[in-house]
Amino acid sequence: MLRKLKTGLTWWIPLGVAALGIGLASGPAGAAEELRIGFVAPMTGIFAQIGKDMSNGFQMYVDEVGGNFAGAKVKFILEDGQGKPPINVRKAEKLVRQDNVQMFIGGLLASTGYALAPVSTRLKTVYIPSIAAADDLTQREASKYPYVVRTGWTSSQPNHPFGAWACEQGYKKVVTVGADYAFGYEVIGGFQKTFEDCGGKVIQKIWPPLGTKDFGPFIPTIKDDADAIFTLMVGPMSLQFPKQLAAAGIKKPVLGGGTSYDEFVLPSMGDEVIGHVSALQYSAALDTPRNAAFVKKYREKYGKVPSYYSESNYTTAQMIHEVMKKTGGKWPGAEKFVELLASVQLDSVRGPVRLDEMRNPVHNIYIRKVEKKKMHGYGEDELWNTVIKTYPNVSQFWTYKKADFLKQPVYSRTFPPCKYCE
């Protein structure tokens, strides 16, 4: 049986799920018996499937524990941010002022993270960026956002070790092709920083607009003398770029930011991406019992392989649960909650996770190679991000001293400068 609930959008949700508290809550916020969690994700538009992966990951964990965090009934209130910063802000304000949530989670693009963090400060409400990876939320601007605790990652974090790895493979010259917005700048900036620190050269930087479908104006400009191409694509761009690159006959090695080959889009890709290498803190092909069980449960529940968007929000729910265990299911107040969440350490689906002093995760970074094979007991050959190297306990500052790292500007379209470009 189904019933119609409104959570900013109109959703059809099984009554059994609503009974667990995953739906629109009503009445005043409970101090002990009820934990009201707002969630802003793109549920319509070009990023809608990512939004579903985000909310599905969180809801799956809540379902697993019976909708109850250490005695606190979870009320999960979902709002559609459409991937647009101004709409994200309005929805977050609505969640706090009208729905009386004790925290809000979400935001997809780095730009939405930068937009949502000031809301948390202004309204003195916990904000958990589970996906929004904007570097400065937990770096140069962290002191402005005392209610922000990140459970995901910074954009540059996986790409610092990735740049070092590229040097180890003998690559000398790389062309970067990345979506022209904050996330693209920070991902490519992190790679460029470490790649050039170990002797490599970025010889060209190409910036297609976010949402580009036709890469015809960009692919022919890729310099012939590059050893490899580093790409950062998001959403549908991830599907189109490698197809068009292959169609153009370019056979250079391709490296990519993690979202370029995330499991959100990987099943829709073809053999053209086999051999492409990326870096991220999660892979559905991670060969551990904990991840194998997670992939099996998620696939049974939602009919697809979990993406990093799913895992990050599943782990976020787990971390919130750990805090509520410490408080006996009682809401401790925003300041204390931030303190407790920042102290959580756990063995999660992605591996060991803890937070640094600026409230950003320290976790493994996996170098992943796209392969077609059987995995986790499934009988058919499928595309998987096979882990070929693990960098343990990677912080947002990589091997740099924090003070020195924070003296440099945030990665941008112009930093690091393309000093080897012609």
MIMIDO-498363 format. One record per residue (C-alpha): residue number from 0; residue in three letters; x, y, z. Coordinates in nm, 2 decimals, decimal comma. Last residue first. Layout:
BEGIN
SITE  seq  type      px      py      pz
SITE  NUM   ALA       X       Y       Z
...
***
This chain:
BEGIN
SITE  seq  type      px      py      pz
SITE  421   GLU    5,21    2,77   -2,44
SITE  420   CYS    5,12    2,61   -2,10
SITE  419   TYR    5,41    2,52   -1,87
SITE  418   LYS    5,33    2,78   -1,61
SITE  417   CYS    4,96    2,69   -1,60
SITE  416   PRO    4,90    2,88   -1,28
SITE  415   PRO    4,80    2,68   -0,97
SITE  414   PHE    4,58    2,86   -0,94
SITE  413   THR    4,41    3,04   -1,23
SITE  412   ARG    4,08    2,85   -1,25
SITE  411   SER    4,09    2,80   -0,88
SITE  410   TYR    4,26    2,60   -0,60
SITE  409   VAL    4,23    2,79   -0,27
SITE  408   PRO    4,52    3,03   -0,23
SITE  407   GLN    4,84    2,92   -0,07
SITE  406   LYS    4,90    3,00    0,30
SITE  405   LEU    4,67    2,71    0,40
SITE  404   PHE    4,92    2,46    0,27
SITE  403   ASP    5,20    2,60    0,47
SITE  402   ALA    5,01    2,59    0,80
SITE  401   LYS    4,88    2,24    0,73
SITE  400   LYS    5,22    2,10    0,66
SITE  399   TYR    5,21    1,92    0,33
SITE  398   THR    5,19    1,54    0,31
SITE  397   TRP    4,82    1,54    0,19
SITE  396   PHE    4,65    1,85    0,34
SITE  395   GLN    4,30    1,71    0,31
SITE  394   SER    4,42    1,41    0,50
SITE  393   VAL    4,50    1,06    0,35
SITE  392   ASN    4,50    0,78    0,60
SITE  391   PRO    4,61    0,50    0,37
SITE  390   TYR    4,70    0,54    0,00
SITE  389   THR    4,56    0,22   -0,17
SITE  388   LYS    4,67    0,10   -0,51
SITE  387   ILE    4,50   -0,11   -0,79
SITE  386   VAL    4,14   -0,09   -0,67
SITE  385   THR    3,92   -0,22   -0,96
SITE  384   ASN    3,66    0,04   -1,06
SITE  383   TRP    3,41   -0,21   -1,21
SITE  382   LEU    3,25   -0,26   -1,55
SITE  381   GLU    3,05   -0,58   -1,57
SITE  380   ASP    3,10   -0,94   -1,66
SITE  379   GLU    2,80   -1,14   -1,55
SITE  378   GLY    2,78   -1,39   -1,27
SITE  377   TYR    2,77   -1,17   -0,96
SITE  376   GLY    2,96   -1,31   -0,67
SITE  375   HIS    3,11   -0,98   -0,55
SITE  374   MET    3,27   -0,91   -0,89
SITE  373   LYS    3,28   -1,05   -1,24
SITE  372   LYS    3,50   -0,86   -1,49
SITE  371   LYS    3,53   -0,56   -1,71
SITE  370   GLU    3,80   -0,33   -1,58
SITE  369   VAL    3,82    0,04   -1,50
SITE  368   LYS    4,13    0,11   -1,29
SITE  367   ARG    4,10    0,26   -0,94
SITE  366   ILE    4,35    0,44   -0,72
SITE  365   TYR    4,20    0,43   -0,38
SITE  364   ILE    4,23    0,70   -0,12
SITE  363   ASN    4,20    0,59    0,24
SITE  362   HIS    4,05    0,81    0,51
SITE  361   VAL    4,09    1,14    0,70
SITE  360   PRO    3,76    1,31    0,70
SITE  359   ASN    3,72    1,69    0,75
SITE  358   ARG    3,63    1,86    1,08
SITE  357   MET    3,92    2,11    1,09
SITE  356   GLU    4,09    1,91    1,36
SITE  355   ASP    4,09    1,60    1,15
SITE  354   LEU    3,80    1,36    1,12
SITE  353   ARG    3,82    0,98    1,14
SITE  352   VAL    3,74    0,71    0,88
SITE  351   PRO    3,86    0,35    0,84
SITE  350   GLY    3,74    0,18    0,52
SITE  349   ARG    3,48    0,29    0,25
SITE  348   VAL    3,21    0,07    0,41
SITE  347   SER    3,30    0,22    0,75
SITE  346   ASP    3,54    0,12    1,02
SITE  345   LEU    3,47    0,40    1,26
SITE  344   GLN    3,61    0,71    1,44
SITE  343   VAL    3,38    0,98    1,57
SITE  342   SER    3,54    1,28    1,74
SITE  341   ALA    3,41    1,54    1,50
SITE  340   LEU    3,06    1,41    1,55
SITE  339   LEU    3,09    1,46    1,92
SITE  338   GLU    3,21    1,82    1,90
SITE  337   VAL    2,95    1,91    1,63
SITE  336   PHE    2,68    1,75    1,85
SITE  335   LYS    2,80    1,95    2,14
SITE  334   GLU    2,76    2,28    1,95
SITE  333   ALA    2,43    2,19    1,80
SITE  332   GLY    2,25    2,08    2,12
SITE  331   PRO    2,28    1,74    2,28
SITE  330   TRP    1,98    1,57    2,12
SITE  329   LYS    1,91    1,27    2,33
SITE  328   GLY    1,94    0,91    2,20
SITE  327   GLY    2,17    0,80    2,48
SITE  326   THR    2,41    1,08    2,41
SITE  325   LYS    2,70    0,85    2,30
SITE  324   LYS    2,47    0,63    2,09
SITE  323   MET    2,34    0,95    1,93
SITE  322   VAL    2,69    1,03    1,81
SITE  321   GLU    2,74    0,68    1,66
SITE  320   HIS    2,40    0,72    1,48
SITE  319   ILE    2,52    1,04    1,32
SITE  318   MET    2,83    0,85    1,19
SITE  317   GLN    2,62    0,57    1,05
SITE  316   ALA    2,39    0,82    0,87
SITE  315   THR    2,70    0,98    0,72
SITE  314   THR    2,83    0,64    0,62
SITE  313   TYR    2,51    0,57    0,42
SITE  312   ASN    2,54    0,92    0,28
SITE  311   SER    2,89    0,87    0,15
SITE  310   GLU    2,81    0,52    0,02
SITE  309   SER    2,52    0,63   -0,19
SITE  308   TYR    2,70    0,93   -0,35
SITE  307   TYR    3,00    0,70   -0,40
SITE  306   SER    2,78    0,49   -0,62
SITE  305   PRO    2,59    0,18   -0,51
SITE  304   VAL    2,54   -0,09   -0,78
SITE  303   LYS    2,18   -0,11   -0,90
SITE  302   GLY    1,85   -0,27   -0,83
SITE  301   TYR    1,76   -0,05   -0,53
SITE  300   LYS    1,71   -0,29   -0,25
SITE  299   GLU    1,89   -0,60   -0,38
SITE  298   ARG    2,17   -0,39   -0,52
SITE  297   TYR    2,21   -0,20   -0,19
SITE  296   LYS    2,22   -0,52    0,01
SITE  295   LYS    2,48   -0,68   -0,21
SITE  294   VAL    2,69   -0,37   -0,24
SITE  293   PHE    2,69   -0,33    0,14
SITE  292   ALA    2,78   -0,69    0,20
SITE  291   ALA    3,07   -0,67   -0,04
SITE  290   ASN    3,18   -0,35    0,13
SITE  289   ARG    3,20   -0,50    0,47
SITE  288   PRO    3,36   -0,82    0,35
SITE  287   THR    3,64   -0,62    0,17
SITE  286   ASP    3,73   -0,61   -0,19
SITE  285   LEU    3,66   -0,25   -0,29
SITE  284   ALA    3,48   -0,30   -0,62
SITE  283   ALA    3,21   -0,05   -0,52
SITE  282   SER    3,49    0,20   -0,50
SITE  281   TYR    3,54    0,47   -0,24
SITE  280   GLN    3,78    0,74   -0,13
SITE  279   LEU    3,85    0,84   -0,49
SITE  278   ALA    4,11    0,82   -0,76
SITE  277   SER    4,07    0,75   -1,13
SITE  276   VAL    4,22    0,53   -1,40
SITE  275   HIS    4,09    0,45   -1,75
SITE  274   GLY    4,18    0,10   -1,86
SITE  273   ILE    3,83    0,02   -1,99
SITE  272   VAL    3,66    0,35   -2,07
SITE  271   GLU    3,59    0,29   -2,44
SITE  270   ASP    3,44   -0,05   -2,35
SITE  269   GLY    3,11    0,12   -2,29
SITE  268   MET    2,96    0,34   -2,02
SITE  267   SER    2,61    0,31   -1,88
SITE  266   PRO    2,72    0,09   -1,59
SITE  265   LEU    2,99    0,35   -1,50
SITE  264   VAL    2,75    0,65   -1,45
SITE  263   PHE    2,65    0,64   -1,08
SITE  262   GLU    2,93    0,39   -1,03
SITE  261   ASP    3,17    0,68   -1,05
SITE  260   TYR    3,39    0,71   -1,35
SITE  259   SER    3,43    1,09   -1,40
SITE  258   THR    3,32    1,14   -1,04
SITE  257   GLY    3,66    1,01   -0,92
SITE  256   GLY    3,87    1,27   -1,10
SITE  255   GLY    4,02    1,12   -1,41
SITE  254   LEU    4,31    0,96   -1,58
SITE  253   VAL    4,31    0,88   -1,95
SITE  252   PRO    4,61    0,72   -2,13
SITE  251   LYS    4,63    0,85   -2,49
SITE  250   LYS    4,43    0,67   -2,76
SITE  249   ILE    4,26    0,96   -2,93
SITE  248   GLY    4,06    0,83   -3,23
SITE  247   ALA    3,80    1,11   -3,22
SITE  246   ALA    3,53    0,85   -3,15
SITE  245   ALA    3,73    0,75   -2,84
SITE  244   LEU    3,72    1,11   -2,71
SITE  243   GLN    3,35    1,14   -2,80
SITE  242   LYS    3,27    0,83   -2,59
SITE  241   PRO    3,50    0,94   -2,31
SITE  240   PHE    3,33    1,28   -2,29
SITE  239   GLN    2,97    1,18   -2,32
SITE  238   LEU    2,92    0,96   -2,01
SITE  237   SER    3,10    1,18   -1,76
SITE  236   MET    2,93    1,49   -1,90
SITE  235   PRO    2,60    1,33   -1,79
SITE  234   GLY    2,68    1,39   -1,42
SITE  233   VAL    3,02    1,55   -1,35
SITE  232   MET    3,35    1,54   -1,55
SITE  231   LEU    3,71    1,59   -1,45
SITE  230   THR    3,96    1,47   -1,70
SITE  229   PHE    4,34    1,41   -1,69
SITE  228   ILE    4,48    1,33   -2,03
SITE  227   ALA    4,81    1,15   -2,07
SITE  226   ASP    5,16    1,17   -2,23
SITE  225   ALA    5,08    1,50   -2,39
SITE  224   ASP    5,27    1,58   -2,71
SITE  223   ASP    4,96    1,59   -2,93
SITE  222   LYS    4,80    1,89   -2,75
SITE  221   ILE    4,42    1,86   -2,70
SITE  220   THR    4,25    2,12   -2,93
SITE  219   PRO    4,06    1,86   -3,13
SITE  218   ILE    3,87    1,75   -2,81
SITE  217   PHE    3,74    2,10   -2,72
SITE  216   PRO    3,50    2,23   -2,99
SITE  215   GLY    3,36    1,88   -3,05
SITE  214   PHE    3,29    1,82   -2,68
SITE  213   ASP    2,91    1,82   -2,73
SITE  212   LYS    2,72    1,75   -2,41
SITE  211   THR    2,85    2,03   -2,19
SITE  210   GLY    2,67    2,04   -1,85
SITE  209   LEU    2,93    2,25   -1,67
SITE  208   PRO    3,12    2,45   -1,94
SITE  207   PRO    3,42    2,30   -2,10
SITE  206   TRP    3,75    2,41   -1,94
SITE  205   ILE    4,08    2,31   -2,11
SITE  204   LYS    4,41    2,33   -1,93
SITE  203   GLN    4,73    2,27   -2,13
SITE  202   ILE    5,09    2,17   -2,05
SITE  201   VAL    5,05    2,03   -1,70
SITE  200   LYS    5,42    1,93   -1,63
SITE  199   GLY    5,55    1,66   -1,41
SITE  198   GLY    5,85    1,69   -1,17
SITE  197   CYS    5,72    1,57   -0,84
SITE  196   ASP    5,58    1,91   -0,74
SITE  195   GLU    5,42    1,93   -1,08
SITE  194   PHE    5,21    1,63   -1,02
SITE  193   THR    5,14    1,73   -0,66
SITE  192   LYS    5,00    2,07   -0,75
SITE  191   GLN    4,84    1,97   -1,08
SITE  190   PHE    4,63    1,69   -0,92
SITE  189   GLY    4,50    1,92   -0,64
SITE  188   GLY    4,43    2,20   -0,89
SITE  187   ILE    4,24    1,96   -1,12
SITE  186   VAL    4,00    1,86   -0,84
SITE  185   GLU    3,98    2,22   -0,71
SITE  184   TYR    3,91    2,38   -1,04
SITE  183   GLY    3,66    2,12   -1,14
SITE  182   PHE    3,47    2,16   -0,82
SITE  181   ALA    3,46    2,54   -0,85
SITE  180   TYR    3,33    2,55   -1,20
SITE  179   ASP    3,44    2,49   -1,56
SITE  178   ALA    3,42    2,11   -1,59
SITE  177   GLY    3,76    1,97   -1,66
SITE  176   VAL    4,00    1,88   -1,93
SITE  175   THR    4,36    1,86   -1,82
SITE  174   VAL    4,66    1,79   -2,05
SITE  173   VAL    4,95    1,60   -1,90
SITE  172   LYS    5,32    1,59   -1,97
SITE  171   LYS    5,58    1,38   -1,79
SITE  170   TYR    5,40    1,05   -1,71
SITE  169   GLY    5,64    0,79   -1,57
SITE  168   GLN    5,39    0,58   -1,38
SITE  167   GLU    5,53    0,71   -1,05
SITE  166   CYS    5,46    1,07   -1,16
SITE  165   ALA    5,10    0,98   -1,21
SITE  164   TRP    5,09    0,83   -0,86
SITE  163   ALA    5,21    1,16   -0,71
SITE  162   GLY    4,93    1,34   -0,90
SITE  161   PHE    4,68    1,08   -0,77
SITE  160   PRO    4,80    1,13   -0,41
SITE  159   HIS    4,69    1,49   -0,43
SITE  158   ASN    4,39    1,41   -0,64
SITE  157   PRO    4,20    1,23   -0,36
SITE  156   GLN    4,19    1,54   -0,14
SITE  155   SER    4,14    1,81   -0,41
SITE  154   SER    3,76    1,81   -0,40
SITE  153   THR    3,75    1,78   -0,02
SITE  152   TRP    3,58    1,48    0,13
SITE  151   GLY    3,25    1,33    0,26
SITE  150   THR    3,16    1,35    0,63
SITE  149   ARG    3,21    1,72    0,67
SITE  148   VAL    3,12    1,89    0,99
SITE  147   VAL    2,99    2,25    0,96
SITE  146   TYR    2,84    2,42    1,27
SITE  145   PRO    3,15    2,64    1,33
SITE  144   TYR    3,14    2,78    0,97
SITE  143   LYS    3,34    3,11    0,96
SITE  142   SER    3,64    2,94    1,12
SITE  141   ALA    3,65    2,69    0,83
SITE  140   GLU    3,70    2,95    0,56
SITE  139   ARG    4,07    2,87    0,49
SITE  138   GLN    4,02    2,49    0,52
SITE  137   THR    3,71    2,29    0,61
SITE  136   LEU    3,45    2,47    0,39
SITE  135   ASP    3,75    2,59    0,19
SITE  134   ASP    3,78    2,27   -0,02
SITE  133   ALA    3,43    2,26   -0,16
SITE  132   ALA    3,34    1,89   -0,16
SITE  131   ALA    2,96    1,89   -0,15
SITE  130   ILE    2,89    1,52   -0,09
SITE  129   SER    2,82    1,46    0,28
SITE  128   PRO    2,83    1,83    0,36
SITE  127   ILE    2,69    1,81    0,72
SITE  126   TYR    2,53    2,13    0,84
SITE  125   VAL    2,45    2,18    1,21
SITE  124   THR    2,23    2,48    1,28
SITE  123   LYS    2,32    2,81    1,42
SITE  122   LEU    2,08    2,99    1,18
SITE  121   ARG    2,34    3,23    1,04
SITE  120   THR    2,62    2,99    1,07
SITE  119   SER    2,44    2,70    0,91
SITE  118   VAL    2,31    2,92    0,64
SITE  117   PRO    2,66    3,04    0,57
SITE  116   ALA    2,76    2,68    0,49
SITE  115   LEU    2,48    2,63    0,23
SITE  114   ALA    2,61    2,85   -0,05
SITE  113   TYR    2,97    2,72   -0,04
SITE  112   GLY    2,83    2,37   -0,04
SITE  111   THR    2,61    2,45   -0,33
SITE  110   SER    2,90    2,58   -0,53
SITE  109   ALA    3,09    2,25   -0,46
SITE  108   LEU    2,80    2,07   -0,63
SITE  107   LEU    2,58    1,83   -0,44
SITE  106   GLY    2,42    1,98   -0,14
SITE  105   GLY    2,34    1,75    0,14
SITE  104   ILE    2,27    1,73    0,51
SITE  103   PHE    2,06    1,95    0,75
SITE  102   MET    2,06    1,94    1,13
SITE  101   GLN    1,83    1,98    1,42
SITE  100   VAL    1,53    2,02    1,19
SITE   99   ASN    1,26    2,26    1,30
SITE   98   ASP    1,04    2,20    0,99
SITE   97   GLN    0,95    2,56    0,93
SITE   96   ARG    1,26    2,76    1,02
SITE   95   VAL    1,54    2,49    0,98
SITE   94   LEU    1,40    2,30    0,68
SITE   93   LYS    1,28    2,62    0,52
SITE   92   GLU    1,62    2,78    0,55
SITE   91   ALA    1,78    2,47    0,39
SITE   90   LYS    1,52    2,48    0,10
SITE   89   ARG    1,59    2,85    0,03
SITE   88   VAL    1,97    2,80    0,04
SITE   87   ASN    1,95    2,50   -0,19
SITE   86   ILE    1,73    2,70   -0,43
SITE   85   PRO    1,99    2,97   -0,45
SITE   84   PRO    2,28    2,72   -0,50
SITE   83   LYS    2,11    2,52   -0,79
SITE   82   GLY    2,15    2,14   -0,80
SITE   81   GLN    1,77    2,10   -0,81
SITE   80   GLY    1,76    2,16   -0,43
SITE   79   ASP    1,47    1,92   -0,38
SITE   78   GLU    1,39    1,88   -0,02
SITE   77   LEU    1,37    1,56    0,19
SITE   76   ILE    1,27    1,54    0,56
SITE   75   PHE    1,40    1,24    0,75
SITE   74   LYS    1,24    1,20    1,09
SITE   73   VAL    1,45    0,95    1,28
SITE   72   LYS    1,31    0,82    1,61
SITE   71   ALA    1,56    0,87    1,89
SITE   70   GLY    1,62    0,56    2,11
SITE   69   ALA    1,98    0,49    2,00
SITE   68   PHE    1,91    0,60    1,64
SITE   67   ASN    1,58    0,45    1,54
SITE   66   GLY    1,44    0,40    1,19
SITE   65   GLY    1,47    0,03    1,22
SITE   64   VAL    1,85    0,01    1,22
SITE   63   GLU    1,87   -0,12    0,86
SITE   62   ASP    1,60    0,12    0,74
SITE   61   VAL    1,81    0,42    0,86
SITE   60   TYR    2,11    0,28    0,68
SITE   59   MET    1,91    0,24    0,36
SITE   58   GLN    1,76    0,58    0,40
SITE   57   PHE    2,10    0,75    0,38
SITE   56   GLY    2,22    0,56    0,08
SITE   55   ASN    1,88    0,61   -0,10
SITE   54   SER    1,89    0,99   -0,04
SITE   53   MET    2,23    1,03   -0,21
SITE   52   ASP    2,16    0,78   -0,49
SITE   51   LYS    1,83    0,96   -0,55
SITE   50   GLY    2,01    1,29   -0,57
SITE   49   ILE    2,26    1,14   -0,82
SITE   48   GLN    1,97    1,03   -1,03
SITE   47   ALA    1,82    1,38   -1,03
SITE   46   PHE    2,14    1,55   -1,14
SITE   45   ILE    2,01    1,66   -1,48
SITE   44   GLY    1,69    1,81   -1,33
SITE   43   THR    1,48    1,69   -1,04
SITE   42   MET    1,57    1,53   -0,71
SITE   41   PRO    1,88    1,74   -0,65
SITE   40   ALA    1,95    1,70   -0,28
SITE   39   VAL    1,88    1,88    0,04
SITE   38   PHE    1,82    1,66    0,35
SITE   37   GLY    1,67    1,77    0,68
SITE   36   ILE    1,71    1,55    0,99
SITE   35   ARG    1,47    1,56    1,28
SITE   34   LEU    1,58    1,34    1,56
SITE   33   GLU    1,28    1,24    1,78
SITE   32   GLU    1,25    1,09    2,13
SITE   31   ALA    1,50    1,32    2,31
SITE   30   ALA    1,44    1,69    2,25
SITE   29   GLY    1,14    1,64    2,02
SITE   28   ALA    1,09    1,89    1,75
SITE   27   PRO    0,74    2,03    1,75
SITE   26   GLY    0,46    1,87    1,54
SITE   25   SER    0,48    1,71    1,20
SITE   24   ALA    0,74    1,50    1,02
SITE   23   LEU    0,74    1,45    0,64
SITE   22   GLY    0,89    1,11    0,55
SITE   21   ILE    1,13    0,85    0,69
SITE   20   GLY    0,98    0,81    1,04
SITE   19   LEU    0,98    0,43    1,04
SITE   18   ALA    0,61    0,43    0,98
SITE   17   ALA    0,68    0,63    0,66
SITE   16   VAL    0,89    0,34    0,54
SITE   15   GLY    0,62    0,08    0,61
SITE   14   LEU    0,36    0,31    0,44
SITE   13   PRO    0,56    0,28    0,12
SITE   12   ILE    0,66    0,62   -0,02
SITE   11   TRP    0,52    0,80   -0,32
SITE   10   TRP    0,68    1,14   -0,34
SITE    9   THR    0,56    1,50   -0,40
SITE    8   LEU    0,85    1,74   -0,38
SITE    7   GLY    0,92    1,97   -0,08
SITE    6   THR    0,87    1,65    0,12
SITE    5   LYS    0,51    1,59    0,06
SITE    4   LEU    0,36    1,24    0,12
SITE    3   LYS    0,13    1,03   -0,09
SITE    2   ARG    0,04    0,69    0,04
SITE    1   LEU    0,12    0,35   -0,08
SITE    0   MET    0,00    0,00    0,00
***
